[in-house]
């Protein structure tokens, strides 16, 4: 009988911890300062420009190394 009571308390404690965790997550999300639409647009453009620059750089390196390999190995 004591084992059954202990197991029930552990189960209740487990679910109580889950509920507490969810409440804390919601509380933390309320503290977040969400970006404005203009900030989102700026971040989006910065990411696009950065990805484009990395793609161009990688493409140029690929072109350079392929050209060098043709010169060296014929």
Secondary structure, DSSP 8 states (H G I E B T S, - for coil): -HHHHHHHHHHHHHHHHHHHHHHHHHHHHHH-----HHHHHHHHHHHHHHHHHHHHHHHHHHHHHHHHHHHHH-
